[in-house]
């Protein structure tokens, strides 16, 4: 069975600093997709970044980038130049052939 | 482009009562998902529709929960009878395609259910 694990329940970072959120997953599939979603306080969940497992190149979206290690089944999110608006719950998600699974989330607080 | 709409936004009921939630996905999105998000946890998939067919309902407590997506557009999720442990936010999401694809899920604002 596929699983997604986020081992950091809470993290904090100073404004303008860099922070990395961890995610590991388990699957026997070779083709799948990974996502990071952001859920700001009292606001809707939105996609931050996505990665196709067959692509070796790590995805980047402005200040957000991932470190995808397929062999290690690791998919971490790096946020550079953290901003107050980055304060949110961050969920790692896996999409396989039949299942879409979310991790338990990491609560990130950006400090002024 | 209009987003995913959900109603009501908040609902308070007593245990053993019934409740229904409504979701209108983004136009043209074939796949619709219902999630249960308990406070402090990640979303748990309850049911996934592809058009008006059920793709996955393995985690739906079928003795009390039911869902339908008539005509492959709007969807309703019903709980009857509700239990205290059903207190959660119920999220609806939609995507162009389903699992096994790169499609992003677009989420609605959710319905916060409190069961007393």
Interface residues (C-beta under 8 A of the other chain):
Chain A: X4 X6 X31 X32 X33 X35 X37 X44 X45 X46 X47 X50 X52 X91 X95 X96 X97 X98 X99 X100 X101 X102 X103 X104 X105
Chain B: X3 X33 X35 X40 X41 X42 X43 X44 X45 X48 X55 X56 X91 X93 X99 X100 X101 X102 X104 X105 X107 X108 X109 X110
